């Protein structure tokens, strides 16, 4: 009986370890890309950081690019679901946009490599990966922002603006603060963006966006 119980425990431990291996590999990739401020991370480095064999990268993700896609999917899955629900939420268009932009800034704060990651996967890989990344990470933002802005225009809260230009304005404002790490090092003499800076920057962006979108009721 004791031997049987020990075997069951061993099998359960192995199963748990196997189940957590993909997440451990993705966690290692995430931490290394933040440390190195970019995507230049070798599979061997991921293996060393995670304590797992390099063969597991190919087993779970097929390739380094497959692993990058899996990491991006893990980052965006919940925010995109929340964003889709936000479109029909019973709140004002500005409150929707405010929550969306605050969340987008927070995402780029947590994952400062995200803009570079999306650009690489769309422009530097094969067509299948590019289409997947576009439909899962980029298109939902375009659709949601277009819908929310249109709601604001129809309600009289926002002035009529080009939704495509607005996408570049809004997403650019939300990510560049965290993408341009060289500006922090050389211009601001800061090694990283602090949470206090993130909060101040969020308020700054929201004030700018609201001033730009607000309908001219007097006109």
mmCIF file of the C-alpha atoms, coordinates in Angstrom:
data_MODEL
# 
_entry.id   MODEL 
# 
loop_
_atom_site.group_PDB 
_atom_site.id 
_atom_site.type_symbol 
_atom_site.label_atom_id 
_atom_site.label_alt_id 
_atom_site.label_comp_id 
_atom_site.label_asym_id 
_atom_site.label_entity_id 
_atom_site.label_seq_id 
_atom_site.pdbx_PDB_ins_code 
_atom_site.Cartn_x 
_atom_site.Cartn_y 
_atom_site.Cartn_z 
_atom_site.occupancy 
_atom_site.B_iso_or_equiv 
_atom_site.pdbx_formal_charge 
_atom_site.auth_seq_id 
_atom_site.auth_comp_id 
_atom_site.auth_asym_id 
_atom_site.auth_atom_id 
_atom_site.pdbx_PDB_model_num 
ATOM 1   C CA . UNK A 1 1   ? 0.000   0.000  0.000   1.00 0.00 ? 1   UNK A CA 1 
ATOM 2   C CA . UNK A 1 2   ? 2.823   2.370  0.901   1.00 0.00 ? 2   UNK A CA 1 
ATOM 3   C CA . UNK A 1 3   ? 4.561   1.636  -2.416  1.00 0.00 ? 3   UNK A CA 1 
ATOM 4   C CA . UNK A 1 4   ? 1.313   2.254  -4.312  1.00 0.00 ? 4   UNK A CA 1 
ATOM 5   C CA . UNK A 1 5   ? 0.748   5.565  -2.522  1.00 0.00 ? 5   UNK A CA 1 
ATOM 6   C CA . UNK A 1 6   ? 4.326   6.621  -3.248  1.00 0.00 ? 6   UNK A CA 1 
ATOM 7   C CA . UNK A 1 7   ? 3.921   5.774  -6.943  1.00 0.00 ? 7   UNK A CA 1 
ATOM 8   C CA . UNK A 1 8   ? 0.703   7.806  -7.122  1.00 0.00 ? 8   UNK A CA 1 
ATOM 9   C CA . UNK A 1 9   ? 2.412   10.743 -5.418  1.00 0.00 ? 9   UNK A CA 1 
ATOM 10  C CA . UNK A 1 10  ? 5.351   10.523 -7.805  1.00 0.00 ? 10  UNK A CA 1 
ATOM 11  C CA . UNK A 1 11  ? 3.066   10.425 -10.844 1.00 0.00 ? 11  UNK A CA 1 
ATOM 12  C CA . UNK A 1 12  ? 1.077   13.393 -9.511  1.00 0.00 ? 12  UNK A CA 1 
ATOM 13  C CA . UNK A 1 13  ? 4.267   15.368 -8.882  1.00 0.00 ? 13  UNK A CA 1 
ATOM 14  C CA . UNK A 1 14  ? 5.533   14.649 -12.384 1.00 0.00 ? 14  UNK A CA 1 
ATOM 15  C CA . UNK A 1 15  ? 2.185   15.601 -13.897 1.00 0.00 ? 15  UNK A CA 1 
ATOM 16  C CA . UNK A 1 16  ? 2.171   18.859 -11.967 1.00 0.00 ? 16  UNK A CA 1 
ATOM 17  C CA . UNK A 1 17  ? 5.724   19.604 -13.062 1.00 0.00 ? 17  UNK A CA 1 
ATOM 18  C CA . UNK A 1 18  ? 4.924   18.820 -16.687 1.00 0.00 ? 18  UNK A CA 1 
ATOM 19  C CA . UNK A 1 19  ? 1.813   20.972 -16.561 1.00 0.00 ? 19  UNK A CA 1 
ATOM 20  C CA . UNK A 1 20  ? 3.719   23.965 -15.207 1.00 0.00 ? 20  UNK A CA 1 
ATOM 21  C CA . UNK A 1 21  ? 6.666   23.646 -17.600 1.00 0.00 ? 21  UNK A CA 1 
ATOM 22  C CA . UNK A 1 22  ? 5.193   25.808 -20.398 1.00 0.00 ? 22  UNK A CA 1 
ATOM 23  C CA . UNK A 1 23  ? 4.373   28.573 -17.917 1.00 0.00 ? 23  UNK A CA 1 
ATOM 24  C CA . UNK A 1 24  ? 7.840   28.342 -16.371 1.00 0.00 ? 24  UNK A CA 1 
ATOM 25  C CA . UNK A 1 25  ? 9.418   28.702 -19.808 1.00 0.00 ? 25  UNK A CA 1 
ATOM 26  C CA . UNK A 1 26  ? 7.212   31.686 -20.652 1.00 0.00 ? 26  UNK A CA 1 
ATOM 27  C CA . UNK A 1 27  ? 7.988   33.290 -17.281 1.00 0.00 ? 27  UNK A CA 1 
ATOM 28  C CA . UNK A 1 28  ? 11.707  32.889 -18.008 1.00 0.00 ? 28  UNK A CA 1 
ATOM 29  C CA . UNK A 1 29  ? 11.343  34.422 -21.470 1.00 0.00 ? 29  UNK A CA 1 
ATOM 30  C CA . UNK A 1 30  ? 9.352   37.334 -20.037 1.00 0.00 ? 30  UNK A CA 1 
ATOM 31  C CA . UNK A 1 31  ? 11.881  38.132 -17.324 1.00 0.00 ? 31  UNK A CA 1 
ATOM 32  C CA . UNK A 1 32  ? 14.849  37.898 -19.708 1.00 0.00 ? 32  UNK A CA 1 
ATOM 33  C CA . UNK A 1 33  ? 13.263  40.207 -22.281 1.00 0.00 ? 33  UNK A CA 1 
ATOM 34  C CA . UNK A 1 34  ? 12.589  42.799 -19.587 1.00 0.00 ? 34  UNK A CA 1 
ATOM 35  C CA . UNK A 1 35  ? 16.160  42.566 -18.287 1.00 0.00 ? 35  UNK A CA 1 
ATOM 36  C CA . UNK A 1 36  ? 17.657  42.836 -21.787 1.00 0.00 ? 36  UNK A CA 1 
ATOM 37  C CA . UNK A 1 37  ? 15.158  45.434 -22.981 1.00 0.00 ? 37  UNK A CA 1 
ATOM 38  C CA . UNK A 1 38  ? 14.364  43.480 -26.126 1.00 0.00 ? 38  UNK A CA 1 
ATOM 39  C CA . UNK A 1 39  ? 13.674  40.179 -27.849 1.00 0.00 ? 39  UNK A CA 1 
ATOM 40  C CA . UNK A 1 40  ? 17.283  38.992 -28.202 1.00 0.00 ? 40  UNK A CA 1 
ATOM 41  C CA . UNK A 1 41  ? 17.028  35.986 -25.899 1.00 0.00 ? 41  UNK A CA 1 
ATOM 42  C CA . UNK A 1 42  ? 18.468  32.588 -26.818 1.00 0.00 ? 42  UNK A CA 1 
ATOM 43  C CA . UNK A 1 43  ? 16.674  29.319 -26.116 1.00 0.00 ? 43  UNK A CA 1 
ATOM 44  C CA . UNK A 1 44  ? 19.690  28.263 -24.042 1.00 0.00 ? 44  UNK A CA 1 
ATOM 45  C CA . UNK A 1 45  ? 19.216  31.312 -21.814 1.00 0.00 ? 45  UNK A CA 1 
ATOM 46  C CA . UNK A 1 46  ? 15.528  30.496 -21.362 1.00 0.00 ? 46  UNK A CA 1 
ATOM 47  C CA . UNK A 1 47  ? 16.473  26.944 -20.427 1.00 0.00 ? 47  UNK A CA 1 
ATOM 48  C CA . UNK A 1 48  ? 19.029  28.121 -17.889 1.00 0.00 ? 48  UNK A CA 1 
ATOM 49  C CA . UNK A 1 49  ? 16.672  30.657 -16.311 1.00 0.00 ? 49  UNK A CA 1 
ATOM 50  C CA . UNK A 1 50  ? 13.765  28.212 -16.061 1.00 0.00 ? 50  UNK A CA 1 
ATOM 51  C CA . UNK A 1 51  ? 15.861  25.203 -15.067 1.00 0.00 ? 51  UNK A CA 1 
ATOM 52  C CA . UNK A 1 52  ? 14.230  23.190 -17.862 1.00 0.00 ? 52  UNK A CA 1 
ATOM 53  C CA . UNK A 1 53  ? 15.714  21.343 -20.823 1.00 0.00 ? 53  UNK A CA 1 
ATOM 54  C CA . UNK A 1 54  ? 15.998  23.205 -24.130 1.00 0.00 ? 54  UNK A CA 1 
ATOM 55  C CA . UNK A 1 55  ? 14.128  20.359 -25.800 1.00 0.00 ? 55  UNK A CA 1 
ATOM 56  C CA . UNK A 1 56  ? 10.984  21.369 -23.915 1.00 0.00 ? 56  UNK A CA 1 
ATOM 57  C CA . UNK A 1 57  ? 10.858  24.625 -25.868 1.00 0.00 ? 57  UNK A CA 1 
ATOM 58  C CA . UNK A 1 58  ? 10.503  22.658 -29.095 1.00 0.00 ? 58  UNK A CA 1 
ATOM 59  C CA . UNK A 1 59  ? 8.196   20.134 -27.436 1.00 0.00 ? 59  UNK A CA 1 
ATOM 60  C CA . UNK A 1 60  ? 5.702   22.741 -26.213 1.00 0.00 ? 60  UNK A CA 1 
ATOM 61  C CA . UNK A 1 61  ? 6.156   25.588 -28.693 1.00 0.00 ? 61  UNK A CA 1 
ATOM 62  C CA . UNK A 1 62  ? 7.861   24.047 -31.765 1.00 0.00 ? 62  UNK A CA 1 
ATOM 63  C CA . UNK A 1 63  ? 10.222  27.014 -32.122 1.00 0.00 ? 63  UNK A CA 1 
ATOM 64  C CA . UNK A 1 64  ? 11.371  30.299 -30.585 1.00 0.00 ? 64  UNK A CA 1 
ATOM 65  C CA . UNK A 1 65  ? 8.761   32.125 -32.670 1.00 0.00 ? 65  UNK A CA 1 
ATOM 66  C CA . UNK A 1 66  ? 6.082   29.751 -31.419 1.00 0.00 ? 66  UNK A CA 1 
ATOM 67  C CA . UNK A 1 67  ? 7.117   30.579 -27.882 1.00 0.00 ? 67  UNK A CA 1 
ATOM 68  C CA . UNK A 1 68  ? 6.913   34.306 -28.582 1.00 0.00 ? 68  UNK A CA 1 
ATOM 69  C CA . UNK A 1 69  ? 3.387   33.851 -29.953 1.00 0.00 ? 69  UNK A CA 1 
ATOM 70  C CA . UNK A 1 70  ? 2.386   31.872 -26.858 1.00 0.00 ? 70  UNK A CA 1 
ATOM 71  C CA . UNK A 1 71  ? 3.737   34.617 -24.603 1.00 0.00 ? 71  UNK A CA 1 
ATOM 72  C CA . UNK A 1 72  ? 1.833   37.300 -26.501 1.00 0.00 ? 72  UNK A CA 1 
ATOM 73  C CA . UNK A 1 73  ? -1.361  35.232 -26.365 1.00 0.00 ? 73  UNK A CA 1 
ATOM 74  C CA . UNK A 1 74  ? -0.949  34.873 -22.614 1.00 0.00 ? 74  UNK A CA 1 
ATOM 75  C CA . UNK A 1 75  ? -0.545  38.630 -22.255 1.00 0.00 ? 75  UNK A CA 1 
ATOM 76  C CA . UNK A 1 76  ? -3.525  39.709 -24.364 1.00 0.00 ? 76  UNK A CA 1 
ATOM 77  C CA . UNK A 1 77  ? -6.153  37.010 -23.801 1.00 0.00 ? 77  UNK A CA 1 
ATOM 78  C CA . UNK A 1 78  ? -7.776  38.478 -20.678 1.00 0.00 ? 78  UNK A CA 1 
ATOM 79  C CA . UNK A 1 79  ? -7.460  42.173 -21.644 1.00 0.00 ? 79  UNK A CA 1 
ATOM 80  C CA . UNK A 1 80  ? -9.020  41.494 -25.056 1.00 0.00 ? 80  UNK A CA 1 
ATOM 81  C CA . UNK A 1 81  ? -11.941 39.629 -23.477 1.00 0.00 ? 81  UNK A CA 1 
ATOM 82  C CA . UNK A 1 82  ? -12.463 42.518 -21.077 1.00 0.00 ? 82  UNK A CA 1 
ATOM 83  C CA . UNK A 1 83  ? -12.248 45.018 -23.921 1.00 0.00 ? 83  UNK A CA 1 
ATOM 84  C CA . UNK A 1 84  ? -14.937 43.233 -25.926 1.00 0.00 ? 84  UNK A CA 1 
ATOM 85  C CA . UNK A 1 85  ? -17.214 43.285 -22.887 1.00 0.00 ? 85  UNK A CA 1 
ATOM 86  C CA . UNK A 1 86  ? -16.453 46.964 -22.327 1.00 0.00 ? 86  UNK A CA 1 
ATOM 87  C CA . UNK A 1 87  ? -17.963 47.968 -25.690 1.00 0.00 ? 87  UNK A CA 1 
ATOM 88  C CA . UNK A 1 88  ? -21.486 47.129 -24.497 1.00 0.00 ? 88  UNK A CA 1 
ATOM 89  C CA . UNK A 1 89  ? -21.029 48.108 -20.844 1.00 0.00 ? 89  UNK A CA 1 
ATOM 90  C CA . UNK A 1 90  ? -23.749 50.448 -19.428 1.00 0.00 ? 90  UNK A CA 1 
ATOM 91  C CA . UNK A 1 91  ? -21.376 53.387 -18.908 1.00 0.00 ? 91  UNK A CA 1 
ATOM 92  C CA . UNK A 1 92  ? -20.554 56.529 -20.873 1.00 0.00 ? 92  UNK A CA 1 
ATOM 93  C CA . UNK A 1 93  ? -18.275 56.353 -23.935 1.00 0.00 ? 93  UNK A CA 1 
ATOM 94  C CA . UNK A 1 94  ? -15.658 58.433 -22.130 1.00 0.00 ? 94  UNK A CA 1 
ATOM 95  C CA . UNK A 1 95  ? -15.655 56.085 -19.147 1.00 0.00 ? 95  UNK A CA 1 
ATOM 96  C CA . UNK A 1 96  ? -15.191 53.173 -21.554 1.00 0.00 ? 96  UNK A CA 1 
ATOM 97  C CA . UNK A 1 97  ? -12.285 54.864 -23.299 1.00 0.00 ? 97  UNK A CA 1 
ATOM 98  C CA . UNK A 1 98  ? -10.785 55.905 -19.971 1.00 0.00 ? 98  UNK A CA 1 
ATOM 99  C CA . UNK A 1 99  ? -10.818 52.325 -18.684 1.00 0.00 ? 99  UNK A CA 1 
ATOM 100 C CA . UNK A 1 100 ? -9.458  51.006 -21.969 1.00 0.00 ? 100 UNK A CA 1 
ATOM 101 C CA . UNK A 1 101 ? -6.548  53.444 -22.126 1.00 0.00 ? 101 UNK A CA 1 
ATOM 102 C CA . UNK A 1 102 ? -5.702  52.989 -18.447 1.00 0.00 ? 102 UNK A CA 1 
ATOM 103 C CA . UNK A 1 103 ? -5.600  49.236 -19.005 1.00 0.00 ? 103 UNK A CA 1 
ATOM 104 C CA . UNK A 1 104 ? -3.521  49.588 -22.162 1.00 0.00 ? 104 UNK A CA 1 
ATOM 105 C CA . UNK A 1 105 ? -0.963  51.758 -20.397 1.00 0.00 ? 105 UNK A CA 1 
ATOM 106 C CA . UNK A 1 106 ? -0.808  49.290 -17.524 1.00 0.00 ? 106 UNK A CA 1 
ATOM 107 C CA . UNK A 1 107 ? -0.240  46.424 -19.980 1.00 0.00 ? 107 UNK A CA 1 
ATOM 108 C CA . UNK A 1 108 ? 2.678   48.226 -21.633 1.00 0.00 ? 108 UNK A CA 1 
ATOM 109 C CA . UNK A 1 109 ? 4.067   49.078 -18.200 1.00 0.00 ? 109 UNK A CA 1 
ATOM 110 C CA . UNK A 1 110 ? 4.062   45.403 -17.227 1.00 0.00 ? 110 UNK A CA 1 
ATOM 111 C CA . UNK A 1 111 ? 5.280   44.219 -20.646 1.00 0.00 ? 111 UNK A CA 1 
ATOM 112 C CA . UNK A 1 112 ? 7.495   47.001 -22.064 1.00 0.00 ? 112 UNK A CA 1 
ATOM 113 C CA . UNK A 1 113 ? 8.636   44.727 -24.887 1.00 0.00 ? 113 UNK A CA 1 
ATOM 114 C CA . UNK A 1 114 ? 5.086   44.213 -26.180 1.00 0.00 ? 114 UNK A CA 1 
ATOM 115 C CA . UNK A 1 115 ? 5.177   46.740 -29.031 1.00 0.00 ? 115 UNK A CA 1 
ATOM 116 C CA . UNK A 1 116 ? 8.457   45.303 -30.320 1.00 0.00 ? 116 UNK A CA 1 
ATOM 117 C CA . UNK A 1 117 ? 7.084   41.785 -29.931 1.00 0.00 ? 117 UNK A CA 1 
ATOM 118 C CA . UNK A 1 118 ? 3.954   42.500 -31.969 1.00 0.00 ? 118 UNK A CA 1 
ATOM 119 C CA . UNK A 1 119 ? 5.948   44.282 -34.684 1.00 0.00 ? 119 UNK A CA 1 
ATOM 120 C CA . UNK A 1 120 ? 8.425   41.416 -34.954 1.00 0.00 ? 120 UNK A CA 1 
ATOM 121 C CA . UNK A 1 121 ? 5.768   38.697 -35.105 1.00 0.00 ? 121 UNK A CA 1 
ATOM 122 C CA . UNK A 1 122 ? 3.805   40.542 -37.792 1.00 0.00 ? 122 UNK A CA 1 
ATOM 123 C CA . UNK A 1 123 ? 6.736   41.740 -39.914 1.00 0.00 ? 123 UNK A CA 1 
ATOM 124 C CA . UNK A 1 124 ? 9.523   39.264 -39.211 1.00 0.00 ? 124 UNK A CA 1 
ATOM 125 C CA . UNK A 1 125 ? 7.853   35.852 -39.313 1.00 0.00 ? 125 UNK A CA 1 
ATOM 126 C CA . UNK A 1 126 ? 5.630   33.852 -41.653 1.00 0.00 ? 126 UNK A CA 1 
ATOM 127 C CA . UNK A 1 127 ? 2.179   34.811 -42.922 1.00 0.00 ? 127 UNK A CA 1 
ATOM 128 C CA . UNK A 1 128 ? 0.322   32.417 -40.626 1.00 0.00 ? 128 UNK A CA 1 
ATOM 129 C CA . UNK A 1 129 ? 1.865   33.893 -37.486 1.00 0.00 ? 129 UNK A CA 1 
ATOM 130 C CA . UNK A 1 130 ? 1.369   37.437 -38.768 1.00 0.00 ? 130 UNK A CA 1 
ATOM 131 C CA . UNK A 1 131 ? -2.347  36.852 -39.379 1.00 0.00 ? 131 UNK A CA 1 
ATOM 132 C CA . UNK A 1 132 ? -2.805  35.243 -35.968 1.00 0.00 ? 132 UNK A CA 1 
ATOM 133 C CA . UNK A 1 133 ? -1.106  38.116 -34.161 1.00 0.00 ? 133 UNK A CA 1 
ATOM 134 C CA . UNK A 1 134 ? -3.051  40.733 -36.108 1.00 0.00 ? 134 UNK A CA 1 
ATOM 135 C CA . UNK A 1 135 ? -6.452  39.129 -35.478 1.00 0.00 ? 135 UNK A CA 1 
ATOM 136 C CA . UNK A 1 136 ? -5.754  38.365 -31.810 1.00 0.00 ? 136 UNK A CA 1 
ATOM 137 C CA . UNK A 1 137 ? -3.838  41.463 -30.704 1.00 0.00 ? 137 UNK A CA 1 
ATOM 138 C CA . UNK A 1 138 ? -4.251  44.364 -33.131 1.00 0.00 ? 138 UNK A CA 1 
ATOM 139 C CA . UNK A 1 139 ? -7.659  44.067 -34.779 1.00 0.00 ? 139 UNK A CA 1 
ATOM 140 C CA . UNK A 1 140 ? -9.607  43.872 -31.482 1.00 0.00 ? 140 UNK A CA 1 
ATOM 141 C CA . UNK A 1 141 ? -8.162  47.251 -30.454 1.00 0.00 ? 141 UNK A CA 1 
ATOM 142 C CA . UNK A 1 142 ? -9.117  48.800 -33.792 1.00 0.00 ? 142 UNK A CA 1 
ATOM 143 C CA . UNK A 1 143 ? -12.658 47.439 -33.569 1.00 0.00 ? 143 UNK A CA 1 
ATOM 144 C CA . UNK A 1 144 ? -13.202 48.422 -29.939 1.00 0.00 ? 144 UNK A CA 1 
ATOM 145 C CA . UNK A 1 145 ? -11.780 51.918 -30.242 1.00 0.00 ? 145 UNK A CA 1 
ATOM 146 C CA . UNK A 1 146 ? -13.785 52.546 -33.405 1.00 0.00 ? 146 UNK A CA 1 
ATOM 147 C CA . UNK A 1 147 ? -16.981 51.382 -31.679 1.00 0.00 ? 147 UNK A CA 1 
ATOM 148 C CA . UNK A 1 148 ? -16.416 53.423 -28.521 1.00 0.00 ? 148 UNK A CA 1 
ATOM 149 C CA . UNK A 1 149 ? -15.536 56.584 -30.425 1.00 0.00 ? 149 UNK A CA 1 
ATOM 150 C CA . UNK A 1 150 ? -18.600 56.162 -32.639 1.00 0.00 ? 150 UNK A CA 1 
ATOM 151 C CA . UNK A 1 151 ? -20.761 55.787 -29.533 1.00 0.00 ? 151 UNK A CA 1 
ATOM 152 C CA . UNK A 1 152 ? -19.279 59.015 -28.209 1.00 0.00 ? 152 UNK A CA 1 
ATOM 153 C CA . UNK A 1 153 ? -19.930 60.836 -31.476 1.00 0.00 ? 153 UNK A CA 1 
ATOM 154 C CA . UNK A 1 154 ? -23.535 59.630 -31.599 1.00 0.00 ? 154 UNK A CA 1 
ATOM 155 C CA . UNK A 1 155 ? -24.158 60.641 -27.985 1.00 0.00 ? 155 UNK A CA 1 
ATOM 156 C CA . UNK A 1 156 ? -22.654 64.087 -28.540 1.00 0.00 ? 156 UNK A CA 1 
ATOM 157 C CA . UNK A 1 157 ? -19.830 63.443 -26.070 1.00 0.00 ? 157 UNK A CA 1 
ATOM 158 C CA . UNK A 1 158 ? -17.039 63.238 -28.689 1.00 0.00 ? 158 UNK A CA 1 
ATOM 159 C CA . UNK A 1 159 ? -16.418 65.246 -31.799 1.00 0.00 ? 159 UNK A CA 1 
ATOM 160 C CA . UNK A 1 160 ? -16.177 63.365 -35.095 1.00 0.00 ? 160 UNK A CA 1 
ATOM 161 C CA . UNK A 1 161 ? -12.608 62.113 -35.623 1.00 0.00 ? 161 UNK A CA 1 
ATOM 162 C CA . UNK A 1 162 ? -10.927 59.677 -37.976 1.00 0.00 ? 162 UNK A CA 1 
ATOM 163 C CA . UNK A 1 163 ? -11.030 56.304 -36.145 1.00 0.00 ? 163 UNK A CA 1 
ATOM 164 C CA . UNK A 1 164 ? -7.928  54.946 -37.893 1.00 0.00 ? 164 UNK A CA 1 
ATOM 165 C CA . UNK A 1 165 ? -5.815  57.993 -37.059 1.00 0.00 ? 165 UNK A CA 1 
ATOM 166 C CA . UNK A 1 166 ? -7.221  57.813 -33.541 1.00 0.00 ? 166 UNK A CA 1 
ATOM 167 C CA . UNK A 1 167 ? -5.977  54.229 -33.218 1.00 0.00 ? 167 UNK A CA 1 
ATOM 168 C CA . UNK A 1 168 ? -2.399  55.273 -33.972 1.00 0.00 ? 168 UNK A CA 1 
ATOM 169 C CA . UNK A 1 169 ? -2.682  58.281 -31.667 1.00 0.00 ? 169 UNK A CA 1 
ATOM 170 C CA . UNK A 1 170 ? -4.119  56.334 -28.740 1.00 0.00 ? 170 UNK A CA 1 
ATOM 171 C CA . UNK A 1 171 ? -1.965  53.216 -28.951 1.00 0.00 ? 171 UNK A CA 1 
ATOM 172 C CA . UNK A 1 172 ? 1.160   55.258 -29.643 1.00 0.00 ? 172 UNK A CA 1 
ATOM 173 C CA . UNK A 1 173 ? 0.517   57.391 -26.579 1.00 0.00 ? 173 UNK A CA 1 
ATOM 174 C CA . UNK A 1 174 ? 0.030   54.290 -24.453 1.00 0.00 ? 174 UNK A CA 1 
ATOM 175 C CA . UNK A 1 175 ? 3.144   52.363 -25.473 1.00 0.00 ? 175 UNK A CA 1 
ATOM 176 C CA . UNK A 1 176 ? 5.957   54.793 -26.327 1.00 0.00 ? 176 UNK A CA 1 
ATOM 177 C CA . UNK A 1 177 ? 6.554   55.845 -22.740 1.00 0.00 ? 177 UNK A CA 1 
ATOM 178 C CA . UNK A 1 178 ? 7.601   52.272 -21.981 1.00 0.00 ? 178 UNK A CA 1 
ATOM 179 C CA . UNK A 1 179 ? 9.167   51.366 -25.331 1.00 0.00 ? 179 UNK A CA 1 
ATOM 180 C CA . UNK A 1 180 ? 11.667  54.233 -25.433 1.00 0.00 ? 180 UNK A CA 1 
ATOM 181 C CA . UNK A 1 181 ? 13.836  53.057 -22.557 1.00 0.00 ? 181 UNK A CA 1 
ATOM 182 C CA . UNK A 1 182 ? 16.844  54.949 -23.965 1.00 0.00 ? 182 UNK A CA 1 
ATOM 183 C CA . UNK A 1 183 ? 15.027  58.242 -23.278 1.00 0.00 ? 183 UNK A CA 1 
ATOM 184 C CA . UNK A 1 184 ? 14.682  57.308 -19.612 1.00 0.00 ? 184 UNK A CA 1 
ATOM 185 C CA . UNK A 1 185 ? 18.350  56.338 -19.353 1.00 0.00 ? 185 UNK A CA 1 
ATOM 186 C CA . UNK A 1 186 ? 19.858  59.239 -21.294 1.00 0.00 ? 186 UNK A CA 1 
ATOM 187 C CA . UNK A 1 187 ? 17.327  62.045 -20.936 1.00 0.00 ? 187 UNK A CA 1 
ATOM 188 C CA . UNK A 1 188 ? 15.615  61.398 -17.619 1.00 0.00 ? 188 UNK A CA 1 
ATOM 189 C CA . UNK A 1 189 ? 18.484  59.541 -15.913 1.00 0.00 ? 189 UNK A CA 1 
ATOM 190 C CA . UNK A 1 190 ? 16.091  56.852 -14.736 1.00 0.00 ? 190 UNK A CA 1 
ATOM 191 C CA . UNK A 1 191 ? 16.748  53.144 -15.161 1.00 0.00 ? 191 UNK A CA 1 
ATOM 192 C CA . UNK A 1 192 ? 13.073  52.265 -15.433 1.00 0.00 ? 192 UNK A CA 1 
ATOM 193 C CA . UNK A 1 193 ? 9.549   53.651 -15.292 1.00 0.00 ? 193 UNK A CA 1 
ATOM 194 C CA . UNK A 1 194 ? 8.271   53.577 -11.721 1.00 0.00 ? 194 UNK A CA 1 
ATOM 195 C CA . UNK A 1 195 ? 4.686   52.834 -10.777 1.00 0.00 ? 195 UNK A CA 1 
ATOM 196 C CA . UNK A 1 196 ? 4.328   56.431 -9.630  1.00 0.00 ? 196 UNK A CA 1 
ATOM 197 C CA . UNK A 1 197 ? 5.429   57.597 -13.098 1.00 0.00 ? 197 UNK A CA 1 
ATOM 198 C CA . UNK A 1 198 ? 2.932   55.209 -14.684 1.00 0.00 ? 198 UNK A CA 1 
ATOM 199 C CA . UNK A 1 199 ? 0.093   56.660 -12.636 1.00 0.00 ? 199 UNK A CA 1 
ATOM 200 C CA . UNK A 1 200 ? 1.058   60.247 -13.480 1.00 0.00 ? 200 UNK A CA 1 
ATOM 201 C CA . UNK A 1 201 ? 1.478   59.389 -17.144 1.00 0.00 ? 201 UNK A CA 1 
ATOM 202 C CA . UNK A 1 202 ? -1.932  57.701 -17.248 1.00 0.00 ? 202 UNK A CA 1 
ATOM 203 C CA . UNK A 1 203 ? -3.571  60.851 -15.894 1.00 0.00 ? 203 UNK A CA 1 
ATOM 204 C CA . UNK A 1 204 ? -1.606  62.955 -18.393 1.00 0.00 ? 204 UNK A CA 1 
ATOM 205 C CA . UNK A 1 205 ? -2.696  60.842 -21.383 1.00 0.00 ? 205 UNK A CA 1 
ATOM 206 C CA . UNK A 1 206 ? -6.333  60.804 -20.290 1.00 0.00 ? 206 UNK A CA 1 
ATOM 207 C CA . UNK A 1 207 ? -6.376  64.594 -19.946 1.00 0.00 ? 207 UNK A CA 1 
ATOM 208 C CA . UNK A 1 208 ? -4.844  65.007 -23.406 1.00 0.00 ? 208 UNK A CA 1 
ATOM 209 C CA . UNK A 1 209 ? -7.220  62.551 -25.039 1.00 0.00 ? 209 UNK A CA 1 
ATOM 210 C CA . UNK A 1 210 ? -10.290 64.017 -23.408 1.00 0.00 ? 210 UNK A CA 1 
ATOM 211 C CA . UNK A 1 211 ? -9.336  67.525 -24.494 1.00 0.00 ? 211 UNK A CA 1 
ATOM 212 C CA . UNK A 1 212 ? -8.836  66.300 -28.050 1.00 0.00 ? 212 UNK A CA 1 
ATOM 213 C CA . UNK A 1 213 ? -12.046 64.292 -28.285 1.00 0.00 ? 213 UNK A CA 1 
ATOM 214 C CA . UNK A 1 214 ? -14.462 66.426 -26.321 1.00 0.00 ? 214 UNK A CA 1 
ATOM 215 C CA . UNK A 1 215 ? -17.261 67.810 -28.468 1.00 0.00 ? 215 UNK A CA 1 
ATOM 216 C CA . UNK A 1 216 ? -17.449 71.571 -28.839 1.00 0.00 ? 216 UNK A CA 1 
ATOM 217 C CA . UNK A 1 217 ? -20.893 72.094 -27.339 1.00 0.00 ? 217 UNK A CA 1 
ATOM 218 C CA . UNK A 1 218 ? -20.669 75.838 -27.830 1.00 0.00 ? 218 UNK A CA 1 
ATOM 219 C CA . UNK A 1 219 ? -20.027 75.401 -31.557 1.00 0.00 ? 219 UNK A CA 1 
# 
